[in-house]
Amino acid sequence: MVAVLAVTLAAPVYAAKWRSIPADSSLEFVVTFEGAESTGKFEIFNAELGFEAESIDTSSLRVIVDVRSATMSSADLDEAMSEKTWFDSAAYPQADFNSTMFRQTGKQEFLAQGQVSIKGVARELALPLTISIEGDQMELSGKVTLSRVDFGIGTGEWESDSSIAHSVDVRFKLLMHRVD
């Protein structure tokens, strides 16, 4: 009996599995062009999260973005973003973020340390997250600033920040449902 109790108490806590609901989620980017902000969005992306507040050391996050779904305010911009100078979406149709290291920074705030890969370039990223759970529904939101030139986005005549800033804000609000 004592051995069974000891094994039960020592059993690892596994993170609950959550999956994004694309129709109720948003993934946006904000660029500054000649001093004015312009917002775009990715229409196709998926996120999977393993998360248990009592055991964040078992948490993980994987986000896959179809960069071909990037859209802004005009068809011309949408077409230009797919070109080699920008996302080169024919060669690199997906971007992703993977994390298996979480740290709690506030009551509902966390930092997911991981790796983001865009256009074939991988960089370490500390992604701030706010997590709000009600029953089997979760809202996962946050904002991070990336440098587009770190990923080879906007090369050639666009590499300078004289007309398009290097910094790009990425904002997300994901509605997720528990799947386990």
C-alpha positions, -999 to +999 in steps of 0.1 A: +000+000+000+028+025+009+046+016-024+015+023-044+009+056-026+046+066-032+044+058-069+011+077-072+026+108-055+057+107-076+038+103-109+046+133-132+020+159-140+013+161-177+003+193-194-032+196-207-034+198-245-049+229-261-055+237-298-062+270-314-096+278-330-086+296-362-119+313-369-118+330-334-080+338-334-058+365-349-021+368-357-012+403-369+020+421-378+025+459-377+052+475-399+061+512-401+063+525-437+075+561-440+065+569-405+030+554-406+020+521-391+004+495-414-012+463-401-012+430-418-023+396-408-018+359-414-051+342-422-038+306-419-020+294-387-024+268-360-012+266-325-009+237-300-001+243-264+007+219-236+000+237-204-008+231-168-005+261-144+006+239-115+034+224-135+047+248-161+079+228-165+059+204-187+046+232-209+052+235-246+040+256-275+041+251-312+028+276-337+029+270-375+021+299-398+014+296-435+032+328-447+015+325-481-017+337-462-001+371-453-024+399-463-023+437-459-043+465-473-039+458-510-035+430-536-003+446-548+012+444-513+000+409-508+017+398-540+049+416-531+051+399-497+053+365-514+084+375-535+119+365-528+128+399-514+102+395-487+089+362-474+099+341-505+069+320-497+074+296-527+107+284-511+096+290-474+059+285-471+059+282-434+072+300-403+071+284-369+077+289-332+086+261-308+091+263-271+095+237-243+106+261-216+081+283-198+086+307-169+058+324-149+063+362-147+030+372-132-004+359-122-014+351-158+018+361-175+044+337-188+075+338-209+079+310-235+116+306-244+120+290-278+130+292-314+113+311-342+121+301-378+112+324-407+124+322-442+149+294-433+165+314-405+161+303-369+165+326-339+161+323-301+130+341-289+115+349-255+078+352-262+056+370-236+022+353-231-009+361-212-030+330-204-066+331-193-085+299-188-123+294-182-133+257-182-122+241-215-116+275-232-083+295-231-073+328-244-036+331-252-024+365-262+008+386-265+030+408-285+066+406-295+089+428-316+111+412-343+137+426-366+127+418-402+164+419-413+173+392-388+153+369-410+163+382-444+129+399-450+132+430-471+165+426-489+182+446-516+168+481-519+145+474-489+172+464-465+177+499-452+152+512-426+149+546-444+113+538-457+104+505-439+114+502-402+134+471-393+112+465-362+080+446-368+054+441-340+037+407-339+004+406-320-017+375-314-049+366-296-057+329-298-088+313-286-080+277-278-100+247-266-089+218-245-084+186-266-074+159-240 
